[in-house]
Amino acid sequence: MMSGFDLVTHHLWLIILPLILDLFYWLGPRLSIEDLAQEAAEVIRLEPSLIEMPEQLIQLSAQINLFTALSVPLIGVPALMSGPIPEKIPINTSIYQISGTFEWILLFAGLSLVGLYVAVFYLSLISKAIHDNNSWQGKEIWRLAKSTVQSTYRLIGLGLLFLVALITILLPLMPLALLLGFLSNSLFIIVMLIGFAVVATYFCLAIPGIIFRGMALIPAISESLKLVHKNLLPTVNILVALLLIGNGMSLLWHLADDGSWLTLVSIAGHAFIGTALVATFIIYYRNRSEVLLEELR
């Protein structure tokens, strides 16, 4: 675990991208879907059985900044402000309303795609630091930009194959989940989450395989399945530890947020710890994959 923190300590420039993204979410302009939610609420109010839903929808929409779609779930750049809009900020900021459904879909898809590219570039920078390659010659920068585009396409393919695998696993679990769902809705959710966790665990090491090793999609998935199979308990332990530390620290940073300029301390701390945790995960992959390569020789 300490290896990731040591890496970031010696390469503090790695936290620049999370810092910029968080500052943009915190103080930058916001894309609001409140007007769109108001229109949807008017339609929902026509159904008497859903009388409480319109107000809940409007309240939820007021907390959403569509720019946070740049933070792709699970693999995006760590950002403290990627959740609900902060109640207080030290300056006034512009708010732009989205009024059309097509406009919302287009913006969400575009921002998510840009966010994925930024995430891959961020992970590539960390991988470069782990490789201990500090060369920033023209050819190196061009190679990094080119590999980032290739890795982005591969991660999109990984996401699609992940969905296929998830459906394949969840379908057989559905009868059991529905049966338990009659007893409690929580049991249904737990069964579905277990299925998701299993697939996510076996696929997770394909991400550093694609970005750190530059592997093609299918070989990266194949290696991930082998690595997790041979190191199931250590992999589960590292994932649980990273999630607990990351989410726990985010909660503490949010509790310390008073809406003043002191929030900058929380943003910087979150950028450092988040980057260190990502580096720890990639280093874990590197160490385990090197052992596998030695065994295959």
Order of alpha helices (4+ residues) and beta strands (2+ residues): alpha-alpha-beta-alpha-alpha-beta-alpha-alpha-alpha-alpha-alpha-alpha-alpha
